[in-house]
Amino acid sequence: SKLTGLIFANYSYDIPGGDMADRYGNNSSVGGGFMVKTKSNWLFGFDGNYLFGNNIKNSNSILQRISTKQGFIIDGNGMYAEMYMYESGFLASLKFGKLFPVFGSNKNSGLVFISSIGMLEHKIRFEHKNNIIPQLKDDYKRGYDHLSNGLSVSEFIGYMSLSDKKFVNFFVGFEFTQAWTKCQRKYDFNLMQEYDTKYFDLLSGFKIGWIIPIYSKSNQKLSLIHI
């Protein structure tokens, strides 16, 4: 059978829901992957995405036990530490879907529906400039970062364009993710107790990507190469 190789890079802007909305604000993600498209427009592939954001909710309470009454952290030199908190994570998945060429005469462009199954992981990342903070070093930091991960499923609906011209190839649409995650840290230093809570996390966002099709050497148009 004949398949087309599709290398892609993408960006998305996501709004969290479920338990994830209690911890983080809106986030962005960047990533990429690879898919193959069959002659009958079925799609198979995989991707990986890095999630990042700077809106940590209830940030003042996360490090409450190692902060002063005014909310400052004292570094190893006895100075106020310049410390920031960010959202950090990744979403990796296997993908399966189909393209429906409902517009125009190009059989390689149209509505696309893609389902994914994979893993979502997220945590709080602590960043400090020119400060030594013993309270947030190595294992101590892990007691506050709320690292969580687990099974995820996603649904994407949008439009994909694979034109005869090499450089006009893209997809755009909306993606919805549901994940069943669990805290991977055995102990929460702020709560001073064991912490193995399970979460139901949601992400909903706008996604856009650029595609590089793999062309055969014998044809400059979008071609179905043998893999």
Secondary structure as GFF3:
##gff-version 3
##sequence-region A 1 227
A	DSSP	beta_strand	3	18	.	.	.	ID=ss1
A	DSSP	three_ten_helix	19	22	.	.	.	ID=ss2
A	DSSP	beta_strand	27	38	.	.	.	ID=ss3
A	DSSP	beta_strand	42	53	.	.	.	ID=ss4
A	DSSP	alpha_helix	59	62	.	.	.	ID=ss5
A	DSSP	three_ten_helix	64	66	.	.	.	ID=ss6
A	DSSP	beta_strand	83	100	.	.	.	ID=ss7
A	DSSP	beta_strand	110	128	.	.	.	ID=ss8
A	DSSP	three_ten_helix	134	136	.	.	.	ID=ss9
A	DSSP	alpha_helix	139	142	.	.	.	ID=ss10
A	DSSP	beta_strand	148	162	.	.	.	ID=ss11
A	DSSP	beta_strand	169	183	.	.	.	ID=ss12
A	DSSP	beta_strand	187	188	.	.	.	ID=ss13
A	DSSP	beta_strand	193	194	.	.	.	ID=ss14
A	DSSP	beta_strand	198	213	.	.	.	ID=ss15
###
